Amino acid sequence: MEQSSYKISSEREIENLIAQYTHYLDAANFAGVARLFKYGKIISDGLVADGTAHIEQHLTENLQVYPNGTPHTAHLTTNTVLKIDADDQSATASSYMSIFQQDLERKFPLQPIIIGQYEDTFARVDGIWWFKERNLVMSLLGDYTHHARPDGQSSKHLQK
């Protein structure tokens, strides 16, 4: 499908970027997630993945992907408060995030596994908005054992 040449606002561009992140994660498209961070990094509970190659590697090594090619998750991002600087070249956003998961093969019913916030900064480079930093702040942690790979750095870090 060809996209319209109609120019959307910076607010919508950033909202689309936030949504693309969750769509890519739930499809286990870790390369797609990483491309959103061409000029940025992800921070999760003190662990930092910086740049596209490192982010893709970090996600691949730390998240479980099931035979259907997905992590069996639904990432929900809500209540986003967006602030765009007057120069229209940088922005910040704070959003609530909830991650739900179900794994029927291992009798894991649908449930929230992580609740928290995304604290984001964005930069406009050559007219395109990019994530500069996404900081995942986890406030409620459920059973994430079907999401994080047991041998992954994230799982080991969260168990401390």
C-alpha positions in Angstrom: 0.0 0.0 0.0 1.4 3.3 -1.0 1.5 6.0 1.7 0.0 9.4 1.1 2.4 12.3 0.7 0.3 14.3 3.2 2.6 15.5 6.0 1.6 14.6 9.5 2.4 16.6 12.6 5.4 15.9 14.8 3.0 14.7 17.5 1.6 12.0 15.2 5.0 11.0 13.9 6.3 10.4 17.5 3.1 8.6 18.5 3.6 6.4 15.4 7.2 5.7 16.5 6.0 4.7 20.0 3.4 2.4 18.4 5.8 0.9 15.9 8.0 -0.2 18.8 5.2 -2.3 20.3 4.1 -3.8 17.0 7.7 -4.9 16.2 8.2 -6.4 19.6 5.0 -8.4 19.6 6.0 -9.7 16.1 9.5 -10.6 17.4 10.8 -8.2 14.6 13.9 -7.3 16.7 15.6 -5.8 13.6 12.6 -3.5 13.2 12.8 -2.4 16.8 16.5 -1.8 16.5 16.0 0.4 13.3 13.9 2.8 15.4 17.0 3.4 17.5 19.5 4.4 14.7 20.6 7.3 16.9 19.5 5.9 20.3 19.6 3.4 23.1 17.3 1.4 25.4 17.8 1.3 29.1 16.0 -1.4 31.1 16.6 -1.8 34.8 20.2 -0.4 34.5 21.1 -2.5 31.4 21.9 -0.4 28.4 21.7 -1.5 24.7 23.1 1.2 22.5 22.8 1.4 18.7 21.0 -0.8 16.2 23.3 -3.9 16.3 23.5 -4.0 20.1 19.8 -3.5 20.5 18.9 -6.3 18.1 21.4 -8.6 19.7 20.2 -7.8 23.2 16.5 -8.5 22.3 17.4 -11.7 20.5 19.5 -13.0 23.4 17.0 -12.0 26.1 13.5 -12.6 24.9 11.8 -16.0 24.2 10.4 -16.5 20.7 7.9 -19.3 20.3 7.4 -21.7 17.3 4.9 -19.3 15.7 7.6 -16.7 15.5 6.3 -14.4 18.2 6.9 -13.9 22.0 3.2 -14.5 22.7 3.0 -10.9 24.1 0.8 -7.8 23.8 2.7 -4.6 24.7 0.2 -1.8 25.5 1.3 1.8 25.7 -1.2 4.3 27.2 -1.6 7.7 28.8 1.3 9.2 26.8 2.3 12.7 27.8 4.3 14.3 24.9 6.3 17.5 25.0 8.0 18.8 21.9 10.6 21.5 22.3 10.0 24.9 20.6 12.6 24.2 18.0 10.6 21.0 16.8 13.9 19.1 16.9 13.7 17.2 20.2 10.9 15.9 22.4 10.1 13.8 25.5 7.3 11.4 26.3 6.2 9.6 29.4 3.9 6.6 28.9 2.4 3.8 31.0 3.3 0.4 29.7 1.7 -3.0 30.3 3.0 -6.3 28.9 0.5 -9.2 28.8 1.5 -12.7 27.9 -0.1 -16.1 27.4 1.5 -19.5 26.7 -1.1 -22.2 26.4 1.4 -24.8 25.4 2.9 -24.5 28.9 -0.4 -23.8 30.6 0.5 -20.1 31.3 -2.9 -18.2 31.2 -3.2 -14.7 29.9 -1.9 -12.2 32.5 0.1 -9.0 33.0 3.8 -9.8 33.4 5.3 -6.3 33.6 3.7 -2.9 34.4 5.7 0.3 34.4 6.5 3.4 32.4 8.5 4.3 29.3 10.5 7.5 29.7 11.5 8.5 26.2 13.5 11.2 24.5 13.4 11.8 20.7 15.5 13.6 18.2 14.7 14.8 14.8 17.5 14.0 12.3 17.2 15.2 8.7 13.5 15.7 9.2 12.8 12.3 10.6 11.9 11.5 14.3 14.0 8.8 16.0 14.2 7.4 19.5 17.2 8.9 21.3 16.6 7.0 24.5 13.9 4.7 25.9 14.1 4.1 29.6 11.9 1.2 30.8 11.0 1.8 34.5 9.3 -1.4 35.9 7.0 -0.8 38.8 5.1 -4.1 39.0 6.7 -7.4 38.0 4.7 -10.6 37.5 5.8 -14.0 36.2 8.1 -13.0 33.3 9.6 -16.5 33.1 7.8 -17.2 29.8 9.1 -13.9 28.3 12.7 -13.5 29.3 15.1 -16.2 28.3 16.3 -18.0 31.5 19.9 -17.8 30.2 19.7 -14.2 29.2 21.3 -11.2 30.9 17.9 -9.5 31.6 16.5 -12.6 33.4 19.6 -13.0 35.5 19.6 -9.2 36.3 15.9 -9.2 37.3 16.4 -12.1 39.7 18.9 -10.1 41.8 
